[in-house]
Amino acid sequence: MWVGDVTSPSPVRAPLLKVTTKCEDDGEAMKMPWRRRALFGPLLVLLGAGGFLFYRTLNTSGNPGTGRSRARHDGRKLSAALQNLQSSRGTGGERRRAVLVIGRREPSDGEAQLYRRLLSRLRFHVQTSARADSMRQHGEGQWSLLVCVSSEERNCLTKMATSQLGPRQRVNLLPGLVEALSAVLTAEGFPITPPAGMAANRSRTLAADSAKAPPPDPVAVVTAFVLVTSLRPLSSFLHDVAVVTANQTSRAAQLRDLLLPEALEQAKRVIGHVLGAAVSANERAPNRNRCALCYQLLTFTLTFSGAITPLVTQVGVGLSLGVLSDEQFDRQVTRDVILEDTLDFLLSSEAADDDAQRDVFTETSGVRVSVENFRLLQNFHHHMMAPSSFQLVCPSVSWSCGSISRLSDVLLAIVRHSKNSRANRSDAPAADRSTGRCTEPRLRQIYFSPPLTLSPAFSPHVTQYSADVTFDTLVLRMRAETVSKACRAHPRVSMVPVGLGRGSVNILLTDADAPASSPSPSPRTLAIYTVHLLREAPPSLPMFGDHVTCSFLQDCGLVVVPGLPCGLESFSRSPDPLSACTSGHAPVSWRGVEGRWLVPCLSCSDNRTCDWREVTWQPDGCRHPLVETPRLRQCMAGKKVLFLGDSTNRGMMYFLLERLNSSLAAWHKAHDTLAYDNVNGGRTWAAYSYYPQFWLEPRRRPAFGQALARLLHRSRPLANSEQTVLVVGGVQWLTANHLQTLRAVLDRESLAGVRVVLKSLGMGFHVPADGVRSLAPEAIRNLSRQNADIIASAERHGYEVIDTLAITMGRYKDFLQGRCACHFHKVEKSRPGPSAASSYHVRGPVNEIYSEILLSRLCPTA
């Protein structure tokens, strides 16, 4: 049955929703087909008989102009009295105390942090408490605001029932409201979602009358958020933000962008009827422990089925945002916006206790009120006159909101006065502009998943932060929200891989829409927020006593080679000395795996007992001797070493240069060709060329053969012997076909006798990141097969191979900075020392392992 005004029992079917199927309004009207499906959650169900409830309420309460006799206030006198109210607000200079009841939550919890930040901005001194009934330590009468986060409502309601609240104390719960809703709605057979931890009075769902036709299929479901600021008299407000669900997709948007004006008015009307019916049905309940300043947020779910009047199908206590996905933080952002607007609405200005002002009001308006009710009138008048994100639901001059009293008459007079004042205000600024210049380049909040504890705590006025990230956190989801819609954050939503050690994330603020006359094609940067990250190394337990040696091939968190063991296993060393390895990838003695990682632990069943600082790579059946520096310099004298590949290949080159020179005088993140003639005292020459040049359009990218030939020509003269070394490879671009091209180019250039070393595939692109590809699980499992093909092809051509996939797959979490999650090296400035030549250092233990293997193959021991 439809819920509507008794004056129009047949709802008018008309276009009412401004809804599209996309997250952004593209101007196309939403198509009407809708699949019948269950509505959300164990909330208040008001189907079928709900219409009867509201009709009965309307007939009992009447319209605003009918019902109980009311005195008509003199408009001129009341207007003057209201002007006095306008100037009697508190100055806000004194810091107030707020107590935040968080239960078992950590102080770093997102909701707790939000309240702390918002209340601090509103000049509250914020303290936290685990339970409301343990607040004696904060002083019973010394706090001004008690905020109970979700899940702690029951504890706070018990506190309110057993304590006498002070006249200026405020709680974010209205127990009388929950009782009133429960009384009228359970009497009709409808349950209400109680505060967390409280038992519902009744929790059955009313079955539809089989004799009645089912309601029409819904076009859209709108979740609206209502703030109730008083019960007697009833005053409530609707937030501008709502959630619309259509075509099985939910999104948050402004109400004015979702509903046409007529539908919005009808939505407020039926919400007012629900609240008015509940309060009217319970008006004879004892008025114990009245809290004039307390408030309550409610969630109303409205179902539109093509008519201008919606059905109220759910009512929830608090904010219910479960229909929103949190994949891009939509749930958190909507919650934060509503809570921030609510606190600003209620707490940005407090009514001052002023008996003289109350006397003037009584004399001017002819209405005598108590101190408590005078404060209520002051606050209501401020809510009506100050710009905010809320619009009035009750009291209303257009529909009934339940029982009528002398005080509710005064509220209605305030409503009429505020409407006239706004109508006469020609200089009122346009609200919520989404275009134009960004004049307030600040962020309202930065969201992270997993959550981060920023230092200092986030503030729109602070642009530099630091945060620690755990070792197991490989990627952060991030969203930046601006204070002004005229500003844009870059990036706004992103996936950020987090490498080991120190890194940073920059968020740039620009104009949302650069003017067409702007000479610059890119928007100007107005502010930069930076979050400095420190991702921790794996936890290590130093070995002071007995320990065992454990080994692992791959991590169970990312299985690269199906069928191979994962995680730690016990390992027994051979008592016989190992001979030097004769290849960078042989012998193969474990199902295609050429080695394993060894780490000392107290127990191989618990990786938390290991000393990860002592982890080492052990080839199967042999060892790679470390080439001492004098031997390396002698071996490399007279050689030319050419590197062709991506940044991981370049990392091996820089490691070689530092080993030969004992320092790295300069380095570049080159994506072209580099040449070094001052290596090893001028006795060794090195060159590097980046391949593949993925940033170019495919038709403009040099082919592998072209890139190789160009490097060879720039490096001539070259000896057709092992005095010329060519190192080729990268993360995952190399294939067996490249080796055929490599052979053809060397033959054509008369360089078939040079020494070729291939860097095989490696781990990378295994975490999602913006702007780069990420491998699906099946593609990751295919890496070992592709790698085996490369090694087999290299052996046929007589090329050396450094098997970096076997080395990196067990250490995939140990990548350093970079979106590809493929860099196991980082070049950083050396610490100041006595030698001015030591300016840079190549860091990264995994890169060091396979780079030392390269050196041992170039300079094998006799």
PyMOL commands that set and color helices and strands:
alter all, ss='L'
color gray80, all
select helices_A, chain A and resi 49-61+75-86+110-121+132-138+153-162+175-187+255-258+261-281+330-347+355-365+371-385+406-424+607-609+612-614+629-636+647-661+698-700+704-715+736-748+777-797+804-814+845-858
alter helices_A, ss='H'
color red, helices_A
select strands_A, chain A and resi 96-101+124-129+145-148+170-171+220-230+235-239+241-246+249-254+296-304+311-317+390-394+443-449+464-469+475-482+487-490+493-497+501-511+525-535+548-552+569-570+595-601+616-619+640-645+673-679+684-690+724-729+755-759+800-802+826-829+840-843
alter strands_A, ss='S'
color yellow, strands_A
deselect
rebuild
show_as cartoon
